[in-house]
């Protein structure tokens, strides 16, 4: 798999914006605990707020695996909407900087840029769905263990994101039928 130079530049620019902006919004409260082993594995991106580094991508997944050094290996993969045979992948790492706030992770795909990865809603019983965003509310992902989600759950998660001040009217549903 090849990552294009423009894809790399887009990621770097977005992560710079991600880490340099402050937000006047209320604090984004994250989940009080998380079992990284249960969170590990493949997640399907059900919906997202538009962003330049995923523009034109469908069938997007994220895979998380614990590493021996205590960090988490992250692999995001998607396919080009206009040519689903073209796969785009990016590899990075995540970590919990403060054990007292385990739902607030940092993620890094390109050194030295680091972004926030805030798990603010999670099916903590079965780890089947999650809402992830950042404090600026510019980034939001709805993740699930399966490529499709029941409409009632989808609407429930949209309402939770809306109550957390995300622009849910701009959410994009992510196509997950590239097999």
C-alpha positions as CSV (number, residue, x, y, z in Angstrom):
1,X,0.0,0.0,0.0
2,X,1.3,3.5,-0.9
3,X,0.4,6.7,0.8
4,X,0.6,9.7,-1.5
5,X,2.6,12.7,-0.6
6,X,-0.5,14.9,-0.6
7,X,-2.2,12.5,1.8
8,X,0.8,12.9,4.2
9,X,0.8,16.7,3.9
10,X,-2.9,16.8,4.6
11,X,-2.5,14.7,7.7
12,X,0.3,16.9,8.9
13,X,-1.6,20.1,8.4
14,X,-4.7,18.8,10.1
15,X,-2.7,17.5,13.0
16,X,-1.1,20.9,13.3
17,X,-4.5,22.6,13.4
18,X,-5.7,19.9,15.8
19,X,-3.0,20.7,18.3
20,X,-2.8,24.5,18.0
21,X,-6.4,25.5,18.4
22,X,-8.1,26.3,21.6
23,X,-11.8,26.0,22.1
24,X,-14.2,28.2,24.1
25,X,-16.6,25.3,24.4
26,X,-17.3,23.4,27.6
27,X,-14.9,20.7,28.6
28,X,-15.5,17.4,26.7
29,X,-16.1,14.8,29.4
30,X,-14.7,11.4,28.5
31,X,-15.4,7.9,29.7
32,X,-14.2,7.4,33.3
33,X,-12.5,4.0,32.5
34,X,-11.6,1.9,29.5
35,X,-10.2,-1.6,29.0
36,X,-7.7,-1.2,26.2
37,X,-7.7,-4.9,25.6
38,X,-11.5,-4.8,25.0
39,X,-11.2,-1.7,22.9
40,X,-8.5,-3.3,20.7
41,X,-9.3,-4.7,17.4
42,X,-11.2,-3.4,14.3
43,X,-13.7,-0.6,14.4
44,X,-15.8,0.5,11.4
45,X,-16.3,4.2,10.9
46,X,-20.1,4.7,10.7
47,X,-20.1,8.5,10.5
48,X,-17.7,11.4,10.8
49,X,-17.5,15.1,10.6
50,X,-15.9,16.1,7.3
51,X,-12.1,16.5,7.4
52,X,-9.5,16.9,4.7
53,X,-7.5,13.8,5.6
54,X,-10.4,11.4,5.0
55,X,-11.9,13.3,2.1
56,X,-13.1,10.9,-0.6
57,X,-12.5,7.8,1.6
58,X,-15.1,5.1,2.1
59,X,-15.1,1.8,3.9
60,X,-12.9,3.4,6.6
61,X,-11.7,1.3,9.5
62,X,-9.5,1.8,12.5
63,X,-7.5,-1.0,14.2
64,X,-6.0,-0.7,17.6
65,X,-3.6,-3.1,19.2
66,X,-1.7,-2.8,22.6
67,X,2.0,-2.6,22.3
68,X,4.6,-4.0,24.7
69,X,5.7,-0.4,25.6
70,X,2.2,0.3,26.9
71,X,1.2,2.4,23.9
72,X,-1.4,1.4,21.3
73,X,-0.7,0.7,17.7
74,X,-3.2,2.5,15.4
75,X,-3.9,1.7,11.7
76,X,-6.5,3.7,9.8
77,X,-7.5,2.3,6.4
78,X,-9.9,3.5,3.8
79,X,-10.6,3.1,0.1
80,X,-10.9,5.9,-2.5
81,X,-14.6,6.5,-3.3
82,X,-13.9,6.9,-7.0
83,X,-11.7,3.7,-7.1
84,X,-12.4,1.3,-4.2
85,X,-9.4,-0.9,-5.3
86,X,-7.1,2.0,-4.1
87,X,-6.4,1.5,-0.4
88,X,-5.1,4.3,1.8
89,X,-3.6,3.4,5.1
90,X,-1.8,5.3,7.8
91,X,0.0,3.9,10.9
92,X,0.5,5.6,14.2
93,X,0.4,5.2,17.9
94,X,-1.8,6.3,20.8
95,X,-1.3,6.6,24.5
96,X,-3.0,7.7,27.7
97,X,-1.0,10.6,29.0
98,X,-2.9,10.8,32.3
99,X,-4.0,7.5,34.0
100,X,-6.6,9.5,35.9
101,X,-8.3,10.3,32.6
102,X,-8.1,7.1,30.6
103,X,-10.7,8.2,28.0
104,X,-8.4,11.1,26.9
105,X,-5.8,9.6,24.6
106,X,-3.2,11.3,22.4
107,X,-2.6,10.0,18.9
108,X,0.4,10.5,16.6
109,X,0.7,9.5,13.0
110,X,3.6,11.8,12.0
111,X,6.2,13.1,14.4
112,X,6.1,15.7,16.0
113,X,2.3,16.3,15.5
114,X,0.0,14.9,18.2
115,X,-3.8,15.1,18.3
116,X,-6.4,14.5,20.9
117,X,-8.5,11.3,20.8
118,X,-11.3,11.7,23.4
119,X,-13.6,8.7,23.9
120,X,-16.7,10.5,25.2
121,X,-19.2,7.8,24.8
122,X,-18.6,4.0,24.8
123,X,-20.7,0.9,25.1
124,X,-18.7,-0.1,28.2
125,X,-20.5,-3.4,28.7
126,X,-19.7,-4.9,25.3
127,X,-17.5,-2.4,23.5
128,X,-19.6,-2.5,20.4
129,X,-19.9,1.3,19.6
130,X,-18.1,4.5,20.5
131,X,-18.1,8.2,20.0
132,X,-14.7,9.8,19.6
133,X,-13.9,13.5,19.2
134,X,-11.6,16.3,20.2
135,X,-12.2,19.3,22.5
136,X,-12.5,21.8,19.6
137,X,-15.5,19.8,18.3
138,X,-14.0,19.9,14.8
139,X,-13.5,16.2,14.7
140,X,-16.0,13.5,15.5
141,X,-16.2,9.8,14.7
142,X,-18.9,7.3,15.3
143,X,-17.4,3.8,15.5
144,X,-18.8,0.4,15.6
145,X,-17.6,-3.2,15.6
146,X,-19.8,-4.0,12.6
147,X,-20.1,-2.1,9.3
148,X,-23.8,-1.4,9.8
149,X,-25.7,0.0,12.7
150,X,-29.3,0.0,13.6
151,X,-31.0,3.3,12.8
152,X,-32.3,3.7,16.4
153,X,-28.8,3.4,17.8
154,X,-27.4,5.7,15.2
155,X,-30.0,8.4,16.1
156,X,-29.3,7.9,19.8
157,X,-25.5,8.4,19.2
158,X,-26.2,11.5,17.1
159,X,-28.2,13.0,20.0
160,X,-25.4,12.3,22.5
161,X,-22.9,14.0,20.1
162,X,-25.3,16.9,19.7
163,X,-25.6,17.4,23.4
164,X,-21.8,17.4,23.5
165,X,-21.8,20.4,21.2
166,X,-20.7,18.6,18.0
167,X,-22.2,19.9,14.6
168,X,-24.2,16.7,14.0
169,X,-26.1,18.4,11.1
170,X,-22.8,18.1,9.2
171,X,-22.2,14.4,9.9
172,X,-21.3,12.2,6.9
173,X,-22.4,8.6,6.9
174,X,-19.5,6.4,5.8
175,X,-20.2,3.9,3.1
176,X,-19.1,0.4,4.3
177,X,-19.9,-1.9,1.3
178,X,-16.5,-2.2,-0.5
179,X,-16.1,-6.0,-0.2
